[in-house]
Amino acid sequence: MYQLKKISMAIAMIGFSTAAFMRQSVAVPLDSANVNPQVTSINEANISKSNANQANAAKDISPVTNGVSQKLASDSKTANALNKFLPTIKYTTDNLSVSAQKVNNATWKEGMSIDRIIGTKLQALLNWHHNGVGPVDGYWGKNTRKAMQAFQQANGLAVTDTLNNETWQALTKDEKLMVQPVLVSYQITDADVTIKTTEIPAGAEAKSKLEGLYYENITEALAEKFHISENYLKALNPKASFIAGETITVYNPGNPNTKPVSRVVADKVTETLYAYDDKGNLVASYPTTVGSTATPSPTGIHKVEVKVHEPNYTYTAKDGSKSILPPGPNNPVGSVWIGLSKPSYGIHGSPDPDRISRQASAGCIRLTNWDALALLGVIQNGAIVEFKE
């Protein structure tokens, strides 16, 4: 079922229209009621309006960072879009704990178990090669295995269920990337703590009365900023108060994929979204939730028709009354809506990053908010979207 924060929802998507201002209508039952979600361009991303505008897209930018992550120097439209959507992160390696240093210096050899130290390093390396693992938590699990297999596929390696020496050597052959710090020190800024927060109520009508579906607290916002699970963030900083001026230990996201994406494949079996450039090269992968038995995804090939940053969402109850849910990271479709030519279907974010690929969806392609934002910055207008059984 479609999982909203604190709500369990089954979604049946129907109806789609693209008006002059990019309005998208879908219908969804929420808590046994009928829902007509509506995604509207509240803060429409200023993305190029044709594929031709992306012809001078960014050269491949190294994932290696030097004190600053997610700040791309290129002046291409792709890089500018990514800089707009993803927060710049300034970090140091000063005063890291012994346990954090162990993660940064970790290496793996055949026969070693994957404990949380190795697990964190492995997740970082996969992420930095643009094979997303979802929220970094240091544990070997479903999403980490899928990311490893996508990396193996992209690099012509044997696809395996467990880490092997050939894969580790490929992950670590870039010496600069291998020594890039995984865990870093970050000083919390005023901007980090002066964000708007709110308690998310259970009902759609109550949600509609909020100014925005913001984060519920500072640690939720920080966890999403650093692509890390909230529990792991707290575990790394057991004595932190998470106030401005405080220095905490966080995961270093590195730099996102900057290669324009002209085709994506949503694989329903692996629950992975594979992104390809115009030459057919696999340039990124993202863990995803795609459909369910009750509300299956469509089949076949479709195209990207609309891209919206910070969409709202319209809920229609059984009696026909409507409630417009405001934008925000805890909106039912998260921070992004990428609408398809198939009416009512799209690629979107999620208010529950920890549950990506661990629950059913209503037929759409659901990503973490940070993966959805990274994809929004590079996916081309008219890009092919293929659903694979």
DRENZAKE-382391 format. One record per residue: x, y, z of N, C-alpha, C in turn. Coordinates in steps of 0.1 Angstrom, whole numbers, plus 5000, padded with zeros to 4 digits. Example, Ala and Ser with C-alpha at 12.3 -4.5 7.8 and 13.67 -1.06 7.14 Angstrom:
# DRENZAKE-382391
513249435078512349555078513249675078512849785071513749895071512950005079
***
This chain:
# DRENZAKE-382391
500849885000500050005000500950125000500350234996501050364995501250415009502550435013502750475027503050625028502150695034502350835038502850825052503550935056504050945070502850935079502850835087501750815097500450775091500450745078499150705071499450585062498550495062498650385052497650405041498150415029497250445018497350355006496150315000496150244988495850344977496650334966496450444956496050374943494950424937494650394923494650514915495550524906495850644898494850654886494150764884493350784872493450924868493250954855493051084850494351164850494651224839495851304838495551414828496051544832495951644822497151734824497551794813498651894813498152024808497952114817497452244813498652334810498352464807499352554804500352574815499852554827500752574839501152434845501052334837501452194841500752144853499552114852498752054862498551914860498651824870498451684868497451634878496451554873495451504882495551354883495451304895495451154897494451124908493951004908492950964918493450864927493350884941493950794950492950764962492750644966491950614978492850634990492550715000493350735012492450695024492950595032492250545043490850515039490650425029489450385024488550485017489050605016488350705008488950714994488150774985488750804972489550924972490650924966491551034965491851084951491751214948492151264935493351354938494551294938495751374940495851464928496351584930496651674919498051734922498851724912500251774913500251904905500552014911500552144904501952204905502352274895503652344896503552464905503952454917503952564927505152644925506252574924507552644922508252574911507752604898508252534887509752544884510352434883511852434881512152494867513152584867513452654855514452564847513852454842514752364835514552384820515552344812515452364798514152304792513652374781512352334776512552244764513752214760513852114749515152044751515151924745516451844746517651914740517352004730518452074723519152164733518452214742519052304752520052234761519952094761520952024770522051964762522152004749523251954741524651984746524752104753526052144759526052114774525551994777525451954791526851934797526851914810528051904818528951794813530251814813531151704812531051624824531451494824531451414836532251474847531651504858532351574869532651464879533951474884534451364893533651364906533351254911532651244924533551274936534851294933535851334943535651474948535551494960535351634966536551674974536651804976537751854984537151964994536551915004535952015014534552065011534152034999532752084995532151974986530951934990530151834982528951904976528551854964527351894957527352044953528552084949528752224944529452204931528752204919529352174907529852304900531152294895531752414890531352444875530852344868530452374854529252474854529152544842528052644841527052584831527052454829526052394820524652404827523652384819522252384824522052264834522652154831522552044840523152074854524352124854525052154866524352264874523852364867523152474873521852424880521152324873519952274879520252194891521352114891521752034903522152124914522852234911523252324922522052394928520952404920519752464925519052374935518952244931518152154938518852094950520152074949520852004960521652094969521652084982522352174990523852164990524552274989526052264990526452235004527352135006527852095019529352115020529652205030531052235033531452145045532552075044532951985055534451985057534851935068536251915072536451775077537651735080537951605086538551635100538351755105538951785118538151715130538851675139538351625152537351505150537551425140536751305139536951205149535951135154536151035164536950915158537450835167538250715163537350625154536150605158535250515150534950575136534850705135534650765122535950755113537050765119538350745112538450605107537950505115538050365111537250345098536050415097535250405085536050455073536650575075537350645064538550565059539150495068540350415065540050265062538850235062538450095060538750035046539149915046539249835033538749695036538449635025537849495026538749395018538749275023539449165017538549045016538748965006537948845005537948765018536748725022536548645034536148735046536348865045535948955056534448965057533848975069532449005070532249155068531049195065530649335063530049385075530849435084530349495096529949645093529549715103529049855100530149945095531349925099532450005094532649985079532749855075532949825061531649855053530549835060529249855053529050005050529450095059529350235056530350275044531550225044532450255034531950195020531450075020530850025008529650105003528750145012527650225007528150355001529150415007529650545002530250524988531050414986531650394973530650364962529550294966528550274956527750404953527450474963526850604961527650694952528950704955529850794947530050744933529750614930529750574916528350584910527450654918526150684913525250564912525450474921524550354923523950374937522850434938522250474951521850354960522050374973521750274983520550314992519950424989518950484998519650545010519050565022519650625033520850545038522050605039523150535044522950505059523150375062522950325076524050225080524950195071526150105074525849955074524649925071524249785071524149725057524649595055524449525043522949485042522349525032520849485030520449495016519149485014518549475001519049584991518949714996519249824987520749834984521649794994523049794991523449684981522749564983523049454973522649504959521449564958520949604945521849704939522349804947523349904942524649834937525049734944526249664940526049594927524949534925524649464913524549564901523949674903523849774893525249824889526149844899527549874896528249764888528049644892528649534885528149534870526849554868526249554855526949664847527049784853527549904845529049884842529749794849531149784847531549644841530549574836530849454829531349344838530949344851531349244860530249134862530649024867529748914871528748974881527448954879526549004889526348894900526648934912526648834924525748884935525448794944524648834956525448874967526748854967527648894977528848964972529449044980530649124976531749024973532549054962533648974959534849064956536049004954537249084953537249164940536749104929536649174916535849304917534749294924533849414926534549514935535149474946535849564955536949634948537749564940538849624932538349734922537249704916536649804907536149924914535549904926535050014934536150104939537350044941538450124947539550154938539450134925540550154916540950304915539950384917540250534917540850564931542150584932542750604945542250734952541950834944541450954951540050934957539250854950537950824955538050744967538950644967539150554978539450624991540250734990540650805002539750925005538750944997537851055000537151015014536951115023536351085036534951045034534550935041533150895041532350975052532950975064532351045075533151175077532451285078533151415079532551495090533251605094532751705104532051815097530851845102530051955096529552045107529752175105529252265115527852315111526852285120525452315118525352475117524652515106524452655104523152705109523052835109521752895113520652855103521052845091520052805080519552665083520352575088519952435091518952435102518952525112518052515123516952605123516952705114515852805113514852765102514952635098513952585088512552575095511552585087510152565092509952415094509352385106509052245109507552245113506952125113505552115117505351975121504351955129503851815132502851775121503151665115502251615104501051545110499851595108498651525113498351405104497351325109497051205102496151225090495151315091494151325081494551425070493951395058494251485046493751625049492551635054491951765056492851855066493351785076494151855086495551895079496051805071497251835063497051955054495851965048495652075039495652215045495452215058495352345066496752395070497752305067499152345071499652445060500652525064501252615055502152535045502752425050503552335042503752205049504052105042504351975047505851965050506252035059507652055062508251935070509551935073510051835081509451845095509451735103508851745116509851795126511151775123512151815133513551845126514451895133515751925127516551805123516451695131517251575127516751505115515451515112514851465100515451545088515451675089515951755079517451735076518251725087519651695085519951565079519151465083519351325078519151325063518151395058517851395044518851485037519351585043520451665037521651585034521951495043523251415042522951275037521751245032521451115026521750995036521451015048521750925059520450895067520350775073519250745081519250825093518050865098518050955110518650875122518350745123518850675134520450665134520950655122522450645121523050785124522450895120522851025123522951045138521950995145521851015160522950925166523150805160524150715166525550765164525750835153527150895151527351015160526251075165526351195174525451175186525851085195525051055206524851165216525751255217525651365226525251505220524951495207524651625200523251685204523251815204521951885206521351935193522151925183521751965169521252115169522252195174521952345174522952415165522652535161523552615153524952625160526052615152527352625157527952495162527152395164527652265169528252195157529352115159529952035149529551895151529051835140528551695141529251615130529151475132529751385122528551345113528851355100527851325090528451245078527551185070528051125058528251225047529351205039529751295028529051245015528051315010527351264998528151264985529251334985529951344972529251424962529551404949528851474938527951384931526751434926525851354919526251324905525551234898525751214884525351344876526151384867525951504859525651474844525751344841525451314827523951314824523551394813522151394810521551254808520351234813519751104812518651114801518751024791517751024780516750914781517050814790516250694791516350644805515250604811515250524824514450404823514850304830514150174830513750144845512450134847512050094861511849944861512749874867512649724868511849684880510749624877509749584888510349464896511149384890511749274898512849314907513749394902514849434911514549564919513349624916512949744923514149854922514549874910515649964908515350044895515650174896515450264884516850284878517050234866518350244859518250364849519250454850519350574841520450554831520150594818521050574807521250714800522450734795522650844786522250814772522450914763521950894749522750794741523850744747524650644740524350504746523350494755523050364761523850324773524750414778525550384789524750394802524850304811524250304824525050404833524450524836525150624843524750644858523650584861523150594875522050494878521950454890520850364894520350414908519050394910518350434922517450334928517450304941516450204946515150274945514150194942512850244940511750154944510550204946509350134948508550144935508150034929507450034916506249934917505049994919503749924918503549814929502449744928502049644937501049554930500749444937499749354931498349424929498049504939496749564939496749684930497849754929497849874920499149864912499149784901500349764894500749884886502049884882502649984874502149964859502250064851501950034837502949954830502749914818503749834811504249924799505249884792505649944780506550064782506550154771507450264771506650394770507050494778506350624779507450734778507050854780507950964779507751064791508751134794508651244804507951364798506951414804506151524799506151644807506351634820506351744829507351724841507951834845508951824856508551934866508251894879507851994888508651974901509152084906509852094919508852144929508852074941507952114952506452114947505952004943504551994939503551994951502352034949501352014959500551884955499451854962498751724961497351744965496451704956494951724959494351584963493751584975493051474980491551494978490851394972489451394971488751284979487951324988487351224997486151154990485551054997484450984991483251074988483051184996481951274993482251374982483351364976483751454965484451574970484551604983485251724988486751704986487351814983488851814980489651894990490851844993491751905002493051914994493552034993494852054986495952044996496851944995497951935005499152014999499652105008500752195003502052125000502952194993504252134991505152115003506152035002507052005013507651865012508751845019509351705018508451595023507451625032506551525036505251525029505251595017504051575008504051435003502851375000502751234995503751204984504051304975504951274964506351344967506551374979507851434983508151564976509351584972509751714967509851724951509451624945509551614930508451544924507951594912507051514904507551524889507851404883508251394869507051324863506151394856505051334850505251264837504651154834504851074822503651094812503951054800502851054789501750964793502050864801500950774805500150844816498950874813498150954823498250904837498550994846498550984860499750914866500650874858501850804863503050904863503950874872505150964872506250904881507350974881508450954890508451054901508551024913508451124924509251084936509251184946509951164958509151094968509551094981508851024991509051085005508051085013508151135027508851035036509050915031509650805039510850735032511950805032513150745025513550605030513350575043513750445048512950335042511850365036510950255031511050235016511850305010512050294995512450144992511750084983511849944978511449844989510949895000510549805011508949805013508249875004506849875004506249884990504949864989504349874976504050014972503850044959503450174955502150164947501650284943500450284935500650284920501750234916502050224902503150324897503350434905504350524901505750474906506750554902508150524905508550614917508750554928509050634940510450624944511150744946512550754950512650824963513850824969514150914980514051064974513851154983513751294978515051334971516251294977517551344972517751274958517351144957517551084943516651144933515451174937514451244928514951374924515551454933516051584930517251574920518151474923519351454914518851414900517851334899517351294886516651404879515951484887515251604881516251694874517451704880518451794874519051744861518951614858519651564847518751494836517551464840516651394830516151484820516151444807515851534796514351534794513851644789512451654785512251544774511151474774510951374764511651244766512451234778513151114780512250994780512750874776512050754776511950694790510850644794510650574806510050444803510750344806510350204803510050124816508950054816508649974828508949824824509849764831510249634828509749534839509149424834508549324843509749234849
***
